[in-house]
Amino acid sequence: MPLVALTRAAPRHIHQVIQRTGQRHVTDPDDKAKMDALSARLEAVKEVHAPKPRVPDHHSQAQLAWRMVIELVAGLVIGFGVGYGLDVLFGTSPWFMIVFIFLGFAAGVKTMMRSAAEVQSKQAAELAEEQDDRPQG
Protein backbone atom coordinates (compact mmCIF):
# COMPACT_ATOMS: atom_id res chain seq x y z
CA MET A 1 0.00 0.00 0.00
CA PRO A 2 1.49 3.38 -0.91
CA LEU A 3 2.46 5.81 1.82
CA VAL A 4 -0.10 8.41 0.74
CA ALA A 5 -2.92 5.93 1.15
CA LEU A 6 -1.67 5.02 4.64
CA THR A 7 -1.56 8.62 5.78
CA ARG A 8 -5.05 9.29 4.46
CA ALA A 9 -6.50 6.15 6.02
CA ALA A 10 -4.78 6.57 9.40
CA PRO A 11 -7.03 9.30 10.88
CA ARG A 12 -10.16 7.42 9.79
CA HIS A 13 -8.81 4.17 11.24
CA ILE A 14 -7.88 5.78 14.56
CA HIS A 15 -11.32 7.37 14.78
CA GLN A 16 -12.98 3.97 14.19
CA VAL A 17 -10.86 2.31 16.89
CA ILE A 18 -11.76 5.01 19.39
CA GLN A 19 -15.45 4.64 18.59
CA ARG A 20 -15.33 0.86 19.06
CA THR A 21 -13.40 0.80 22.30
CA GLY A 22 -15.06 3.81 23.90
CA GLN A 23 -13.54 5.24 27.05
CA ARG A 24 -10.79 3.05 28.44
CA HIS A 25 -10.73 2.11 32.09
CA VAL A 26 -7.63 1.06 33.94
CA THR A 27 -8.26 -2.26 35.67
CA ASP A 28 -4.81 -3.13 37.03
CA PRO A 29 -4.20 -1.50 40.46
CA ASP A 30 -0.50 -0.96 39.65
CA ASP A 31 -1.40 0.84 36.43
CA LYS A 32 -3.98 2.92 38.27
CA ALA A 33 -1.39 3.99 40.86
CA LYS A 34 1.06 4.87 38.09
CA MET A 35 -1.61 6.89 36.29
CA ASP A 36 -2.55 8.73 39.51
CA ALA A 37 1.11 9.52 40.20
CA LEU A 38 1.56 10.76 36.64
CA SER A 39 -1.56 12.92 36.91
CA ALA A 40 -0.29 14.44 40.16
CA ARG A 41 3.08 15.22 38.59
CA LEU A 42 1.40 16.77 35.57
CA GLU A 43 -0.78 18.97 37.78
CA ALA A 44 2.26 20.08 39.77
CA VAL A 45 4.09 21.06 36.61
CA LYS A 46 1.01 22.90 35.32
CA GLU A 47 0.77 24.87 38.57
CA VAL A 48 4.44 25.86 38.40
CA HIS A 49 4.24 27.04 34.80
CA ALA A 50 0.73 28.52 34.94
CA PRO A 51 0.68 32.21 34.00
CA LYS A 52 0.04 34.60 36.83
CA PRO A 53 -3.29 36.39 36.73
CA ARG A 54 -3.04 39.94 35.48
CA VAL A 55 -3.34 42.53 38.19
CA PRO A 56 -4.93 45.75 36.99
CA ASP A 57 -2.48 48.64 36.88
CA HIS A 58 -3.67 51.26 39.34
CA HIS A 59 -1.33 53.88 37.90
CA SER A 60 -2.06 54.62 34.30
CA GLN A 61 0.26 56.77 32.26
CA ALA A 62 -2.07 59.76 32.57
CA GLN A 63 -2.04 59.50 36.37
CA LEU A 64 1.76 59.39 36.38
CA ALA A 65 1.92 62.44 34.12
CA TRP A 66 -0.45 64.37 36.41
CA ARG A 67 1.62 63.37 39.42
CA MET A 68 4.75 64.78 37.82
CA VAL A 69 3.02 68.01 36.78
CA ILE A 70 1.68 68.49 40.30
CA GLU A 71 5.14 67.90 41.78
CA LEU A 72 6.64 70.55 39.50
CA VAL A 73 3.88 73.09 40.18
CA ALA A 74 4.07 72.43 43.92
CA GLY A 75 7.81 73.17 43.88
CA LEU A 76 7.19 76.43 42.02
CA VAL A 77 4.36 77.51 44.35
CA ILE A 78 6.33 76.74 47.50
CA GLY A 79 9.36 78.58 46.11
CA PHE A 80 7.18 81.57 45.22
CA GLY A 81 5.56 81.59 48.66
CA VAL A 82 8.85 81.42 50.57
CA GLY A 83 10.47 84.05 48.34
CA TYR A 84 7.51 86.41 48.57
CA GLY A 85 7.36 85.98 52.34
CA LEU A 86 11.07 86.80 52.71
CA ASP A 87 10.69 89.81 50.41
CA VAL A 88 7.86 91.17 52.57
CA LEU A 89 9.75 90.39 55.77
CA PHE A 90 13.03 92.02 54.76
CA GLY A 91 11.58 94.72 52.51
CA THR A 92 13.57 93.63 49.50
CA SER A 93 12.15 93.85 46.04
CA PRO A 94 11.50 90.64 44.08
CA TRP A 95 15.03 89.28 44.68
CA PHE A 96 14.20 86.53 47.16
CA MET A 97 11.08 85.65 45.16
CA ILE A 98 13.12 85.18 41.95
CA VAL A 99 15.80 83.12 43.73
CA PHE A 100 13.27 80.88 45.49
CA ILE A 101 11.18 80.39 42.35
CA PHE A 102 14.28 78.96 40.66
CA LEU A 103 15.05 76.85 43.72
CA GLY A 104 11.43 75.61 43.76
CA PHE A 105 11.67 74.79 40.06
CA ALA A 106 14.90 72.84 40.64
CA ALA A 107 13.31 70.97 43.56
CA GLY A 108 10.23 70.16 41.43
CA VAL A 109 12.36 68.82 38.58
CA LYS A 110 14.42 66.75 41.01
CA THR A 111 11.23 65.26 42.50
CA MET A 112 9.89 64.53 39.00
CA MET A 113 13.09 62.74 38.06
CA ARG A 114 12.96 60.67 41.25
CA SER A 115 9.36 59.68 40.48
CA ALA A 116 10.27 58.74 36.91
CA ALA A 117 13.18 56.61 38.14
CA GLU A 118 10.88 54.88 40.64
CA VAL A 119 8.32 54.05 37.95
CA GLN A 120 11.05 52.84 35.59
CA SER A 121 12.56 50.55 38.24
CA LYS A 122 9.12 49.07 39.02
CA GLN A 123 8.50 48.38 35.34
CA ALA A 124 11.93 46.79 34.94
CA ALA A 125 11.31 44.57 37.97
CA GLU A 126 7.91 43.48 36.60
CA LEU A 127 9.44 42.71 33.21
CA ALA A 128 12.22 40.66 34.80
CA GLU A 129 9.69 38.78 36.92
CA GLU A 130 7.59 38.01 33.84
CA GLN A 131 10.60 36.63 31.99
CA ASP A 132 11.58 34.48 34.99
CA ASP A 133 8.07 33.01 35.12
CA ARG A 134 8.07 31.89 31.49
CA PRO A 135 8.69 28.17 30.98
CA GLN A 136 12.13 27.43 29.61
CA GLY A 137 12.52 25.19 26.65
MDAnalysis code that builds the backbone (N, CA, C; Angstrom):
import MDAnalysis as mda
import numpy as np

u = mda.Universe.empty(411, n_residues=137, atom_resindex=np.repeat(np.arange(137), 3), trajectory=True)
u.add_TopologyAttr("name", ["N", "CA", "C"] * 137)
u.add_TopologyAttr("resid", np.arange(1, 138))
u.add_TopologyAttr("resname", ["MET", "PRO", "LEU", "VAL", "ALA", "LEU", "THR", "ARG", "ALA", "ALA", "PRO", "ARG", "HIS", "ILE", "HIS", "GLN", "VAL", "ILE", "GLN", "ARG", "THR", "GLY", "GLN", "ARG", "HIS", "VAL", "THR", "ASP", "PRO", "ASP", "ASP", "LYS", "ALA", "LYS", "MET", "ASP", "ALA", "LEU", "SER", "ALA", "ARG", "LEU", "GLU", "ALA", "VAL", "LYS", "GLU", "VAL", "HIS", "ALA", "PRO", "LYS", "PRO", "ARG", "VAL", "PRO", "ASP", "HIS", "HIS", "SER", "GLN", "ALA", "GLN", "LEU", "ALA", "TRP", "ARG", "MET", "VAL", "ILE", "GLU", "LEU", "VAL", "ALA", "GLY", "LEU", "VAL", "ILE", "GLY", "PHE", "GLY", "VAL", "GLY", "TYR", "GLY", "LEU", "ASP", "VAL", "LEU", "PHE", "GLY", "THR", "SER", "PRO", "TRP", "PHE", "MET", "ILE", "VAL", "PHE", "ILE", "PHE", "LEU", "GLY", "PHE", "ALA", "ALA", "GLY", "VAL", "LYS", "THR", "MET", "MET", "ARG", "SER", "ALA", "ALA", "GLU", "VAL", "GLN", "SER", "LYS", "GLN", "ALA", "ALA", "GLU", "LEU", "ALA", "GLU", "GLU", "GLN", "ASP", "ASP", "ARG", "PRO", "GLN", "GLY"])
u.atoms.positions = np.array([
    [0.850, -1.168, 0.000],
    [0.000, 0.000, 0.000],
    [0.903, 1.240, 0.000],
    [0.639, 2.191, -0.861],
    [1.490, 3.383, -0.911],
    [1.365, 4.194, 0.372],
    [2.391, 5.001, 0.606],
    [2.464, 5.813, 1.820],
    [1.342, 6.837, 1.894],
    [0.969, 7.404, 0.770],
    [-0.095, 8.409, 0.743],
    [-1.407, 7.789, 1.202],
    [-1.684, 6.595, 0.763],
    [-2.924, 5.929, 1.155],
    [-2.916, 5.635, 2.649],
    [-1.754, 5.278, 3.205],
    [-1.673, 5.018, 4.636],
    [-1.932, 6.281, 5.449],
    [-1.380, 7.397, 5.009],
    [-1.563, 8.622, 5.778],
    [-2.988, 9.128, 5.697],
    [-3.650, 8.886, 4.581],
    [-5.055, 9.290, 4.464],
    [-5.972, 8.388, 5.264],
    [-5.644, 7.112, 5.329],
    [-6.503, 6.150, 6.024],
    [-6.270, 6.163, 7.528],
    [-5.118, 6.635, 7.981],
    [-4.782, 6.570, 9.402],
    [-5.751, 7.348, 10.287],
    [-6.099, 8.593, 10.001],
    [-7.031, 9.296, 10.884],
    [-8.390, 8.623, 10.946],
    [-8.861, 8.100, 9.813],
    [-10.156, 7.419, 9.791],
    [-10.084, 6.136, 10.615],
    [-8.981, 5.419, 10.498],
    [-8.814, 4.170, 11.235],
    [-8.743, 4.440, 12.737],
    [-7.993, 5.450, 13.128],
    [-7.882, 5.782, 14.557],
    [-9.245, 6.177, 15.104],
    [-9.995, 6.954, 14.335],
    [-11.324, 7.375, 14.778],
    [-12.240, 6.161, 14.962],
    [-12.163, 5.173, 14.069],
    [-12.983, 3.972, 14.190],
    [-12.599, 3.158, 15.418],
    [-11.304, 3.058, 15.713],
    [-10.857, 2.305, 16.887],
    [-11.361, 2.971, 18.155],
    [-11.289, 4.284, 18.200],
    [-11.760, 5.008, 19.395],
    [-13.252, 4.804, 19.566],
    [-14.011, 4.834, 18.482],
    [-15.452, 4.639, 18.588],
    [-15.789, 3.241, 19.087],
    [-15.046, 2.227, 18.644],
    [-15.334, 0.861, 19.062],
    [-14.972, 0.613, 20.515],
    [-13.847, 1.113, 20.942],
    [-13.395, 0.804, 22.297],
    [-14.051, 1.701, 23.331],
    [-14.452, 2.892, 22.943],
    [-15.059, 3.812, 23.902],
    [-14.000, 4.292, 24.897],
    [-14.462, 4.742, 26.041],
    [-13.540, 5.243, 27.052],
    [-12.851, 4.068, 27.730],
    [-11.548, 4.146, 27.846],
    [-10.793, 3.050, 28.442],
    [-10.743, 3.226, 29.952],
    [-10.834, 2.124, 30.639],
    [-10.728, 2.109, 32.089],
    [-9.507, 1.296, 32.473],
    [-8.804, 1.766, 33.466],
    [-7.626, 1.058, 33.944],
    [-8.107, 0.051, 34.982],
    [-7.788, -1.218, 34.746],
    [-8.264, -2.255, 35.665],
    [-7.164, -2.750, 36.599],
    [-5.918, -2.658, 36.197],
    [-4.814, -3.127, 37.026],
    [-4.508, -2.080, 38.104],
    [-4.456, -2.464, 39.390],
    [-4.196, -1.496, 40.459],
    [-2.824, -0.822, 40.328],
    [-1.820, -1.563, 39.845],
    [-0.500, -0.957, 39.653],
    [-0.546, 0.131, 38.579],
    [-1.264, -0.164, 37.486],
    [-1.398, 0.837, 36.427],
    [-2.180, 2.045, 36.923],
    [-3.188, 1.821, 37.740],
    [-3.983, 2.917, 38.273],
    [-3.111, 3.806, 39.167],
    [-2.275, 3.213, 39.992],
    [-1.386, 3.988, 40.857],
    [-0.391, 4.793, 40.025],
    [0.128, 4.164, 38.963],
    [1.056, 4.871, 38.091],
    [0.369, 6.050, 37.400],
    [-0.874, 5.816, 36.952],
    [-1.615, 6.892, 36.291],
    [-1.915, 8.034, 37.263],
    [-2.276, 7.701, 38.505],
    [-2.550, 8.730, 39.507],
    [-1.284, 9.531, 39.823],
    [-0.153, 8.833, 39.933],
    [1.115, 9.525, 40.197],
    [1.478, 10.438, 39.027],
    [1.272, 9.954, 37.820],
    [1.558, 10.760, 36.641],
    [0.645, 11.985, 36.588],
    [-0.617, 11.790, 36.900],
    [-1.556, 12.916, 36.911],
    [-1.152, 13.950, 37.950],
    [-0.723, 13.502, 39.116],
    [-0.290, 14.435, 40.163],
    [0.943, 15.217, 39.718],
    [1.879, 14.530, 39.077],
    [3.078, 15.221, 38.591],
    [2.739, 16.232, 37.512],
    [1.825, 15.847, 36.617],
    [1.404, 16.771, 35.565],
    [0.737, 18.010, 36.157],
    [-0.114, 17.829, 37.138],
    [-0.778, 18.965, 37.782],
    [0.230, 19.870, 38.473],
    [1.228, 19.277, 39.105],
    [2.258, 20.082, 39.773],
    [3.035, 20.921, 38.766],
    [3.363, 20.314, 37.636],
    [4.088, 21.059, 36.609],
    [3.206, 22.160, 36.031],
    [1.934, 21.874, 35.830],
    [1.014, 22.895, 35.318],
    [0.907, 24.065, 36.282],
    [0.860, 23.798, 37.573],
    [0.770, 24.871, 38.566],
    [2.021, 25.739, 38.558],
    [3.182, 25.100, 38.398],
    [4.435, 25.862, 38.403],
    [4.509, 26.783, 37.191],
    [4.096, 26.288, 36.040],
    [4.237, 27.043, 34.799],
    [2.970, 27.798, 34.405],
    [1.960, 27.798, 35.253],
    [0.733, 28.518, 34.935],
    [1.007, 30.015, 34.955],
    [0.460, 30.758, 34.007],
    [0.685, 32.206, 33.997],
    [-0.014, 32.860, 35.181],
    [0.630, 33.886, 35.702],
    [0.042, 34.597, 36.828],
    [-1.138, 35.428, 36.339],
    [-2.162, 35.559, 37.155],
    [-3.288, 36.392, 36.732],
    [-2.851, 37.849, 36.637],
    [-3.389, 38.539, 35.680],
    [-3.037, 39.939, 35.480],
    [-3.679, 40.782, 36.565],
    [-2.855, 41.602, 37.178],
    [-3.344, 42.529, 38.188],
    [-3.549, 43.868, 37.495],
    [-4.721, 44.480, 37.668],
    [-4.931, 45.753, 36.986],
    [-3.944, 46.804, 37.481],
    [-3.438, 47.598, 36.554],
    [-2.476, 48.638, 36.885],
    [-3.231, 49.826, 37.444],
    [-2.958, 50.170, 38.692],
    [-3.665, 51.264, 39.336],
    [-3.095, 52.618, 38.941],
    [-1.948, 52.630, 38.308],
    [-1.329, 53.878, 37.902],
    [-1.203, 53.901, 36.386],
    [-2.160, 54.515, 35.752],
    [-2.057, 54.621, 34.304],
    [-1.048, 55.705, 33.948],
    [-0.721, 55.781, 32.710],
    [0.263, 56.765, 32.260],
    [-0.226, 58.190, 32.493],
    [-1.529, 58.419, 32.342],
    [-2.065, 59.761, 32.574],
    [-1.932, 60.147, 34.047],
    [-2.178, 59.212, 34.946],
    [-2.038, 59.505, 36.375],
    [-0.590, 59.827, 36.718],
    [0.347, 59.110, 36.131],
    [1.762, 59.387, 36.381],
    [2.147, 60.767, 35.845],
    [1.613, 61.125, 34.688],
    [1.916, 62.437, 34.125],
    [1.360, 63.543, 35.022],
    [0.132, 63.365, 35.511],
    [-0.450, 64.369, 36.408],
    [0.344, 64.470, 37.699],
    [0.807, 63.356, 38.198],
    [1.618, 63.369, 39.422],
    [2.873, 64.214, 39.218],
    [3.522, 64.027, 38.077],
    [4.747, 64.780, 37.822],
    [4.470, 66.274, 37.641],
    [3.383, 66.602, 36.953],
    [3.021, 68.011, 36.780],
    [2.730, 68.652, 38.129],
    [2.011, 67.954, 38.977],
    [1.679, 68.490, 40.298],
    [2.946, 68.676, 41.135],
    [3.878, 67.747, 41.035],
    [5.138, 67.898, 41.780],
    [5.906, 69.130, 41.320],
    [5.941, 69.378, 40.017],
    [6.638, 70.548, 39.497],
    [5.946, 71.841, 39.938],
    [4.636, 71.890, 39.802],
    [3.884, 73.088, 40.184],
    [3.988, 73.329, 41.686],
    [3.943, 72.268, 42.475],
    [4.066, 72.432, 43.925],
    [5.423, 73.033, 44.283],
    [6.487, 72.584, 43.630],
    [7.808, 73.170, 43.876],
    [7.834, 74.646, 43.536],
    [7.228, 75.025, 42.413],
    [7.185, 76.430, 42.017],
    [6.374, 77.268, 43.013],
    [5.226, 76.768, 43.427],
    [4.360, 77.511, 44.346],
    [5.039, 77.681, 45.700],
    [5.642, 76.634, 46.198],
    [6.327, 76.736, 47.504],
    [7.502, 77.713, 47.402],
    [8.267, 77.642, 46.311],
    [9.363, 78.582, 46.111],
    [8.866, 80.019, 46.037],
    [7.767, 80.237, 45.309],
    [7.184, 81.567, 45.216],
    [6.730, 82.064, 46.588],
    [6.062, 81.185, 47.341],
    [5.563, 81.591, 48.665],
    [6.691, 81.950, 49.620],
    [7.722, 81.152, 49.672],
    [8.850, 81.424, 50.566],
    [9.560, 82.711, 50.136],
    [9.801, 82.851, 48.835],
    [10.468, 84.052, 48.335],
    [9.660, 85.308, 48.584],
    [8.377, 85.254, 48.337],
    [7.513, 86.414, 48.571],
    [7.477, 86.766, 50.053],
    [7.375, 85.740, 50.891],
    [7.364, 85.985, 52.341],
    [8.658, 86.642, 52.811],
    [9.793, 86.188, 52.335],
    [11.074, 86.800, 52.713],
    [11.194, 88.226, 52.170],
    [10.664, 88.456, 50.956],
    [10.686, 89.814, 50.411],
    [9.852, 90.764, 51.273],
    [8.700, 90.334, 51.711],
    [7.859, 91.174, 52.573],
    [8.536, 91.373, 53.924],
    [9.130, 90.320, 54.454],
    [9.749, 90.395, 55.773],
    [10.968, 91.316, 55.783],
    [11.799, 91.228, 54.788],
    [13.028, 92.023, 54.757],
    [12.892, 93.314, 53.943],
    [11.794, 93.502, 53.273],
    [11.575, 94.722, 52.508],
    [12.373, 94.776, 51.224],
    [12.839, 93.655, 50.769],
    [13.569, 93.633, 49.497],
    [12.562, 93.544, 48.366],
    [13.001, 93.933, 47.212],
    [12.151, 93.850, 46.037],
    [12.020, 92.372, 45.648],
    [11.791, 92.036, 44.412],
    [11.503, 90.635, 44.076],
    [12.710, 89.708, 44.098],
    [13.810, 90.069, 44.753],
    [15.032, 89.278, 44.682],
    [14.886, 87.904, 45.323],
    [14.377, 87.847, 46.528],
    [14.196, 86.531, 47.164],
    [13.164, 85.692, 46.400],
    [12.110, 86.371, 45.899],
    [11.075, 85.647, 45.161],
    [11.675, 85.007, 43.904],
    [12.510, 85.724, 43.171],
    [13.124, 85.182, 41.955],
    [14.031, 84.004, 42.303],
    [14.867, 84.184, 43.343],
    [15.796, 83.118, 43.725],
    [15.033, 81.863, 44.151],
    [13.992, 82.044, 44.983],
    [13.270, 80.877, 45.492],
    [12.355, 80.248, 44.451],
    [11.930, 81.002, 43.454],
    [11.176, 80.385, 42.347],
    [12.090, 79.420, 41.595],
    [13.331, 79.859, 41.341],
    [14.276, 78.961, 40.658],
    [14.632, 77.751, 41.527],
    [14.787, 77.983, 42.826],
    [15.055, 76.853, 43.719],
    [13.855, 75.894, 43.774],
    [12.643, 76.439, 43.786],
    [11.431, 75.607, 43.759],
    [11.319, 74.822, 42.465],
    [11.681, 75.476, 41.351],
    [11.673, 74.790, 40.060],
    [12.675, 73.634, 40.062],
    [13.870, 73.890, 40.586],
    [14.895, 72.838, 40.640],
    [14.432, 71.682, 41.534],
    [13.808, 72.025, 42.667],
    [13.305, 70.966, 43.557],
    [12.184, 70.170, 42.886],
    [11.309, 70.846, 42.145],
    [10.225, 70.160, 41.435],
    [10.753, 69.224, 40.359],
    [11.759, 69.672, 39.624],
    [12.356, 68.820, 38.582],
    [13.047, 67.620, 39.217],
    [13.744, 67.866, 40.330],
    [14.419, 66.749, 41.007],
    [13.398, 65.718, 41.490],
    [12.276, 66.176, 42.034],
    [11.228, 65.259, 42.495],
    [10.615, 64.502, 41.320],
    [10.413, 65.201, 40.198],
    [9.886, 64.531, 39.002],
    [10.836, 63.436, 38.526],
    [12.115, 63.727, 38.518],
    [13.095, 62.740, 38.058],
    [13.125, 61.528, 38.996],
    [12.990, 61.777, 40.300],
    [12.964, 60.669, 41.253],
    [11.727, 59.799, 41.023],
    [10.575, 60.434, 40.763],
    [9.355, 59.678, 40.484],
    [9.491, 58.863, 39.203],
    [10.083, 59.459, 38.178],
    [10.267, 58.743, 36.914],
    [11.201, 57.550, 37.100],
    [12.263, 57.723, 37.883],
    [13.184, 56.609, 38.137],
    [12.493, 55.497, 38.921],
    [11.631, 55.877, 39.851],
    [10.883, 54.881, 40.639],
    [9.954, 54.068, 39.744],
    [9.228, 54.745, 38.865],
    [8.318, 54.050, 37.948],
    [9.107, 53.149, 37.004],
    [10.234, 53.637, 36.511],
    [11.047, 52.841, 35.593],
    [11.602, 51.595, 36.279],
    [12.037, 51.717, 37.530],
    [12.563, 50.545, 38.236],
    [11.462, 49.529, 38.516],
    [10.244, 50.000, 38.813],
    [9.123, 49.068, 39.021],
    [8.799, 48.318, 37.743],
    [8.790, 49.027, 36.613],
    [8.495, 48.375, 35.340],
    [9.581, 47.379, 34.965],
    [10.834, 47.708, 35.237],
    [11.931, 46.786, 34.940],
    [11.833, 45.535, 35.809],
    [11.457, 45.712, 37.079],
    [11.307, 44.565, 37.973],
    [10.158, 43.672, 37.519],
    [9.040, 44.267, 37.091],
    [7.910, 43.479, 36.604],
    [8.280, 42.720, 35.330],
    [9.022, 43.367, 34.446],
    [9.440, 42.706, 33.212],
    [10.377, 41.542, 33.502],
    [11.303, 41.748, 34.433],
    [12.224, 40.664, 34.797],
    [11.472, 39.510, 35.450],
    [10.483, 39.828, 36.263],
    [9.692, 38.784, 36.917],
    [8.884, 38.002, 35.893],
    [8.335, 38.688, 34.891],
    [7.587, 38.009, 33.844],
    [8.477, 37.052, 33.065],
    [9.709, 37.484, 32.763],
    [10.599, 36.632, 31.995],
    [11.088, 35.452, 32.825],
    [11.193, 35.605, 34.143],
    [11.584, 34.483, 34.994],
    [10.465, 33.459, 35.088],
    [9.207, 33.909, 34.985],
    [8.066, 33.010, 35.118],
    [7.778, 32.208, 33.869],
    [8.330, 32.620, 32.733],
    [8.070, 31.890, 31.492],
    [8.747, 30.530, 31.533],
    [8.052, 29.499, 31.014],
    [8.694, 28.173, 30.979],
    [9.866, 28.175, 30.018],
    [10.915, 27.518, 30.422],
    [12.128, 27.434, 29.609],
    [12.037, 26.211, 28.709],
    [12.461, 26.372, 27.486],
    [12.516, 25.190, 26.646],
    [11.914, 25.421, 25.366],
])
